[in-house]
Structure formats: C-alpha cells, structure tokens
Amino acid sequence: MRTMKAFMASTLLLAGSLVSGITQAGYYYEATSVTQSDGGSAQTTKVNAWSEGPATRIEFTEGDSMGVFGPGSYLISTDSGETLWVVNPAKKTYSAFDPGELLNTADEMMKSMGGMLEMNIVDTHFDKVSEQPGEKLLGYATQRVEFTSGYTVSIKVLGQTMNQVFDSKQTLWAAPAVDASAMSAWLRPDKLMKGMFKGVGDLVEKHMNAIQGAPLKSVVETKATGGMGGDSTTVITTEVTTLRKESVDAAKFQIPDDYTETSLMDEVAGDDATQEAGNGLQEGMSKLKGLFGGQN
C-alpha cells in the first residue's frame, strides 16, 4: 500500500520536474453522459473533473452508469488514465479500476460450473470511417471522427448455443487545442474499458491515440440483435458542458495516507460472499455488453 502511494507521489514529482520553467495550466471541466435505451428511461451521469499534465481527478455528482462507484467516490490517475484508481472516502479505501478483473471473475465462475455455461467474444472489429472538421464546441474548433465497431457474444448453456450481435457507431468531436493527456481518462471510452478489449485492444488504442486533442463530445449508438435480450438500441451521449484553464492543487491527485487498498470486487459486491459471486457475474456480463458503448 505504501509502495503504491510512494510511486504515485514520485510520478507527480517527476511530471512537475519535466515541465519546470514551462507555463502549464491545468483544466477544470464538467461533463454529462446520458444513456437512452429502447423502452427505458434515460440515465444521467454527471462528473466534475480536474486535470493537470498526466494527473486527473474525476468526481461523480449525479448517477453512476458503470455501477461500481459508491456515494462520494471518485477516480484519480497520475499517468494520463493508463492506471485508474477508485477512491471511496466513506470506506477510506482505494482500489485499482480494472474492468478485466470483473470479467475474469465471471469467467472463473463459469469454469467452476463444469462446462455447463460457456461464453466467448468473437467477430470483433473496430474501424475508422471518416475524419473531417466539426462544429465549434465551447469556443474550440473540433475534428469530427467516426468509427464503427462490433462483436458477437456467444453463450453456450447445457450444449445449446445462443449468439447476441452488437454493432456500434461512435462519433467523437475532439478539440486539438485542448491538452488531452489526462482529460481523456474519462472522455475516451478505451481508457475506461482497459483490459476488456481482448483481441482488439491494440487496434482500438491505435485509433484513439491518433486523435488530436480532447473529445468534447461523443455519441455512441449500439444495436444489439438476438440473444436473451432480443433486439435493442442504446445511445450514449457524453458532452463537456464547462471547460476552463486553472491551476490545480497537487493534493487533489493524492490518496490520503490513512486509506487502505482493497480490490475492485470488494467495492462492487460488498462483504457478503454470495452477493459478491452474483454481482461479479452480473457486472461481468454488463461490462461485456458495454465493451464498445452498449448497455444492459
């Protein structure tokens, strides 16, 4: 625990030394995400966030579309979102945000069932379709970038196979003039899904890294066909509503010394073992459907 905190502190110190003598303002921004599914009410998640250089802090002010954050919890990173930590002030705990951990738990549960339940992701793809100038957002010129992606979840239950196909269209408006190093931790979908893009992760990261600047808006439309849930369409719209430059206190990016490291599964499922197992599978399935922007 102390080693990790010392590493984060040294990372911040190194980043500061590299930009010494250079005027570098941080950013404060507010963003809203609205998820709308067929036949369901819209779900809204709002965040207030600070970033400076490679460091960022993301606080949730309304909703939790990902289902893993307790009231008052926030995300921090000191390496441009490559490593994210969930900090829970109510419990005085912190944990590495690793969606792959949830999927691994679901996979282990299925293996323990002696082959009665198997799940695989096949036919994955992620392709850039176009890039052109977009409209101004918050006074910044943008580039409009469009991608298409898809995958199939193949589930075998007691020898019977059922497939559900997900096809997604992603459109992002990125502002080249805005430093994206840390802001992308929340605004780029690949950062939040790190560890889940098995077989296609490098391709997604390559496309996303080629985008210049921070995404100020994104629209992800996902169509699901077949499977237990039947056909459905989900649209997730994320937009930065407030953006300004300001200096940020380095303490915002530090974990308090008296907090204890725990696992993401503990944060998601709580202390009850049965609840942990059930929630682990449920969250794992949810994250699979959200791989390229889809939701349950």
VMD Tcl script that draws the C-alpha trace (Angstrom):
set ca {
  {0.00 0.00 0.00}
  {2.75 2.44 0.99}
  {4.76 1.44 -2.07}
  {1.90 2.34 -4.43}
  {1.31 5.69 -2.75}
  {5.03 6.45 -2.90}
  {5.02 5.57 -6.62}
  {2.12 7.94 -7.30}
  {3.84 10.72 -5.35}
  {7.10 10.23 -7.27}
  {5.18 10.25 -10.56}
  {3.69 13.63 -9.73}
  {7.12 14.94 -8.68}
  {8.72 13.72 -11.91}
  {5.96 15.26 -14.02}
  {6.47 18.55 -12.20}
  {10.22 18.49 -12.80}
  {9.79 17.78 -16.52}
  {7.64 20.87 -17.02}
  {9.55 23.19 -14.68}
  {10.15 26.51 -16.36}
  {7.19 25.91 -18.70}
  {3.87 27.64 -18.13}
  {1.29 24.89 -17.93}
  {-2.25 25.46 -16.77}
  {-4.48 22.66 -15.69}
  {-8.11 22.20 -16.63}
  {-11.38 22.04 -14.77}
  {-14.32 20.55 -16.64}
  {-17.84 19.27 -16.13}
  {-19.31 16.54 -18.32}
  {-22.71 14.91 -18.66}
  {-23.42 11.43 -20.04}
  {-26.97 10.41 -20.97}
  {-27.81 6.79 -21.75}
  {-31.07 6.13 -23.57}
  {-32.26 2.58 -24.29}
  {-35.35 1.30 -26.09}
  {-38.38 1.45 -23.85}
  {-36.42 2.69 -20.86}
  {-35.95 5.99 -19.09}
  {-32.78 7.99 -19.69}
  {-29.92 7.52 -17.21}
  {-27.71 10.52 -16.49}
  {-24.19 10.61 -15.07}
  {-22.50 13.93 -14.28}
  {-18.89 14.50 -13.26}
  {-16.72 17.37 -12.13}
  {-13.07 16.81 -13.00}
  {-9.62 18.38 -12.69}
  {-6.55 17.56 -14.74}
  {-3.01 18.87 -14.98}
  {-0.36 17.21 -17.10}
  {-0.78 13.44 -16.69}
  {-2.83 13.71 -13.47}
  {-6.61 13.78 -13.17}
  {-9.39 13.54 -10.59}
  {-12.99 12.72 -11.57}
  {-15.79 13.24 -9.04}
  {-19.32 11.93 -9.58}
  {-22.04 14.49 -8.86}
  {-25.01 12.56 -10.30}
  {-25.62 8.94 -11.24}
  {-23.23 6.06 -11.88}
  {-23.73 4.46 -15.29}
  {-20.96 1.93 -14.67}
  {-22.35 0.62 -11.39}
  {-19.07 0.40 -9.48}
  {-18.79 3.64 -7.52}
  {-20.21 4.26 -4.05}
  {-21.60 7.65 -2.99}
  {-18.83 10.25 -2.84}
  {-16.32 8.02 -4.64}
  {-14.01 9.42 -7.28}
  {-11.39 8.32 -9.82}
  {-7.77 9.50 -9.88}
  {-4.85 8.84 -12.20}
  {-1.29 10.15 -12.41}
  {-0.41 8.58 -15.79}
  {-2.97 10.00 -18.23}
  {-5.56 7.35 -17.42}
  {-3.36 4.33 -18.12}
  {-3.89 3.38 -14.46}
  {-7.11 4.46 -12.72}
  {-7.90 4.22 -9.01}
  {-11.33 4.24 -7.37}
  {-11.20 6.15 -4.09}
  {-14.04 5.66 -1.61}
  {-13.99 8.30 1.19}
  {-16.92 6.66 3.01}
  {-14.93 3.44 3.49}
  {-11.48 5.09 3.41}
  {-10.41 2.61 0.73}
  {-8.94 2.71 -2.76}
  {-8.71 0.07 -5.48}
  {-7.32 -0.30 -8.97}
  {-10.07 0.25 -11.53}
  {-9.68 -2.87 -13.66}
  {-12.84 -3.94 -15.54}
  {-10.93 -7.02 -16.67}
  {-10.99 -8.22 -13.06}
  {-14.77 -8.43 -13.20}
  {-14.67 -10.38 -16.44}
  {-12.06 -12.76 -15.06}
  {-14.29 -13.42 -12.05}
  {-17.24 -14.21 -14.31}
  {-15.03 -16.49 -16.41}
  {-13.80 -18.36 -13.34}
  {-17.37 -18.83 -12.13}
  {-18.39 -20.30 -15.48}
  {-15.41 -22.68 -15.47}
  {-16.36 -23.84 -11.97}
  {-19.73 -24.97 -13.37}
  {-18.05 -27.83 -15.22}
  {-18.75 -26.61 -18.74}
  {-22.50 -26.10 -18.27}
  {-22.04 -22.43 -19.15}
  {-19.50 -21.06 -21.63}
  {-19.14 -17.57 -23.05}
  {-16.89 -16.26 -25.82}
  {-16.46 -13.00 -27.72}
  {-15.96 -13.48 -31.46}
  {-16.04 -11.49 -34.72}
  {-14.60 -8.32 -33.18}
  {-13.74 -5.31 -35.31}
  {-13.03 -1.61 -34.88}
  {-12.66 0.63 -37.95}
  {-12.18 4.32 -38.61}
  {-14.75 5.56 -41.13}
  {-14.09 9.28 -41.53}
  {-12.47 12.42 -40.13}
  {-13.45 15.98 -41.03}
  {-13.78 19.43 -39.41}
  {-16.62 19.61 -36.90}
  {-18.56 22.45 -35.34}
  {-17.12 24.64 -32.60}
  {-17.77 23.47 -29.04}
  {-17.23 25.76 -26.04}
  {-15.36 28.10 -28.39}
  {-12.92 25.43 -29.60}
  {-12.55 24.18 -33.17}
  {-13.09 20.41 -33.39}
  {-12.40 17.44 -35.61}
  {-15.32 15.05 -36.13}
  {-14.10 11.45 -36.14}
  {-16.35 8.47 -36.82}
  {-15.74 4.78 -36.06}
  {-17.72 1.58 -36.44}
  {-17.19 -1.47 -34.24}
  {-18.83 -4.73 -33.36}
  {-18.58 -8.11 -31.72}
  {-20.64 -11.22 -31.02}
  {-21.21 -12.70 -27.58}
  {-21.58 -16.46 -27.96}
  {-23.12 -18.19 -24.94}
  {-23.43 -21.97 -24.62}
  {-25.77 -23.28 -21.92}
  {-26.04 -27.06 -21.46}
  {-24.89 -27.61 -25.02}
  {-27.24 -25.06 -26.58}
  {-25.55 -22.04 -28.23}
  {-27.08 -18.58 -28.36}
  {-25.44 -15.58 -30.03}
  {-26.03 -11.87 -29.50}
  {-24.52 -9.47 -32.03}
  {-23.53 -5.89 -31.14}
  {-22.89 -3.25 -33.83}
  {-21.83 0.22 -32.79}
  {-21.28 3.61 -34.41}
  {-19.09 6.07 -32.50}
  {-18.77 9.76 -33.34}
  {-16.34 11.98 -31.43}
  {-15.72 15.72 -31.61}
  {-12.13 16.38 -30.47}
  {-10.58 19.79 -29.84}
  {-6.90 19.76 -30.96}
  {-6.15 22.89 -28.89}
  {-7.10 21.17 -25.61}
  {-4.48 19.01 -23.88}
  {-5.93 15.51 -23.87}
  {-3.29 13.74 -21.79}
  {-5.36 13.46 -18.61}
  {-8.80 14.63 -19.72}
  {-9.09 11.54 -21.89}
  {-9.19 9.33 -18.78}
  {-12.95 9.96 -18.64}
  {-13.73 11.21 -22.14}
  {-12.13 8.37 -24.13}
  {-14.06 5.06 -23.92}
  {-10.98 2.88 -24.35}
  {-9.48 4.21 -21.09}
  {-12.48 3.11 -19.04}
  {-12.63 -0.30 -20.73}
  {-8.93 -1.12 -20.45}
  {-8.34 -4.85 -20.09}
  {-11.65 -5.77 -21.75}
  {-10.76 -5.41 -25.43}
  {-9.28 -8.89 -25.79}
  {-8.11 -9.46 -29.35}
  {-8.91 -5.93 -30.46}
  {-7.41 -3.72 -27.74}
  {-4.28 -2.69 -29.64}
  {-6.36 -1.66 -32.65}
  {-8.73 0.46 -30.54}
  {-5.84 2.14 -28.73}
  {-4.03 2.85 -32.00}
  {-7.08 4.62 -33.45}
  {-7.80 6.55 -30.27}
  {-4.18 7.66 -29.80}
  {-4.23 9.13 -33.29}
  {-6.98 11.58 -32.29}
  {-5.56 15.05 -31.67}
  {-6.87 16.81 -28.56}
  {-9.58 16.04 -26.03}
  {-13.01 14.69 -27.07}
  {-15.51 17.38 -26.03}
  {-18.48 15.36 -27.23}
  {-19.20 11.77 -28.23}
  {-22.28 9.89 -29.42}
  {-22.26 6.08 -29.36}
  {-25.19 4.20 -30.89}
  {-25.20 0.45 -30.30}
  {-27.64 -2.03 -31.81}
  {-27.99 -5.50 -30.27}
  {-29.69 -8.33 -32.13}
  {-30.58 -11.82 -30.99}
  {-29.73 -13.38 -27.62}
  {-31.76 -13.39 -24.44}
  {-32.46 -9.67 -24.54}
  {-33.79 -9.58 -28.08}
  {-33.21 -6.61 -30.39}
  {-32.49 -3.23 -28.83}
  {-30.76 0.10 -29.46}
  {-28.81 2.14 -26.93}
  {-27.49 5.67 -27.43}
  {-24.91 7.17 -25.07}
  {-24.18 10.89 -25.43}
  {-21.31 12.41 -23.45}
  {-20.63 16.14 -23.62}
  {-18.31 18.55 -21.81}
  {-20.55 21.37 -20.62}
  {-17.96 23.51 -18.79}
  {-14.24 23.87 -19.54}
  {-11.71 26.31 -18.19}
  {-8.00 26.53 -17.53}
  {-6.90 26.78 -13.92}
  {-4.05 25.73 -11.64}
  {-4.84 22.60 -9.65}
  {-3.60 21.74 -6.16}
  {-1.44 18.59 -6.44}
  {-3.16 17.22 -3.31}
  {-6.26 16.57 -5.43}
  {-4.38 13.76 -7.14}
  {-3.12 12.04 -3.99}
  {-4.68 9.21 -1.96}
  {-4.89 10.06 1.78}
  {-2.29 8.22 3.88}
  {-4.88 6.58 6.15}
  {-6.79 4.90 3.28}
  {-6.50 1.12 2.76}
  {-6.03 -0.64 -0.56}
  {-8.73 -3.16 -1.49}
  {-9.93 -4.91 -4.66}
  {-12.47 -3.68 -7.18}
  {-14.61 -6.75 -6.49}
  {-14.90 -5.68 -2.85}
  {-16.06 -2.25 -3.96}
  {-18.62 -3.68 -6.38}
  {-20.05 -6.55 -4.36}
  {-19.58 -5.71 -0.71}
  {-18.80 -8.19 2.04}
  {-21.37 -10.94 1.52}
  {-19.79 -13.86 -0.39}
  {-22.99 -14.88 -2.19}
  {-23.73 -11.34 -3.21}
  {-20.14 -10.99 -4.40}
  {-20.41 -14.01 -6.69}
  {-23.75 -12.96 -8.15}
  {-22.75 -9.35 -8.62}
  {-19.44 -10.38 -10.13}
  {-21.19 -12.33 -12.88}
  {-23.80 -9.64 -13.38}
  {-21.21 -6.87 -13.63}
  {-19.06 -9.00 -15.91}
  {-21.95 -9.51 -18.32}
  {-22.80 -5.81 -18.12}
  {-19.25 -4.82 -18.99}
  {-19.22 -7.24 -21.90}
  {-22.29 -5.55 -23.34}
  {-20.66 -2.16 -22.74}
  {-17.45 -3.13 -24.50}
  {-17.96 -0.67 -27.33}
  {-20.60 1.52 -25.72}
  {-23.60 -0.82 -25.26}
  {-25.55 -1.14 -22.00}
  {-27.96 -3.65 -20.49}
}
mol new
graphics top color blue
foreach p $ca { graphics top sphere $p radius 0.5 }
foreach p [lrange $ca 0 end-1] q [lrange $ca 1 end] { graphics top cylinder $p $q radius 0.2 }
display resetview
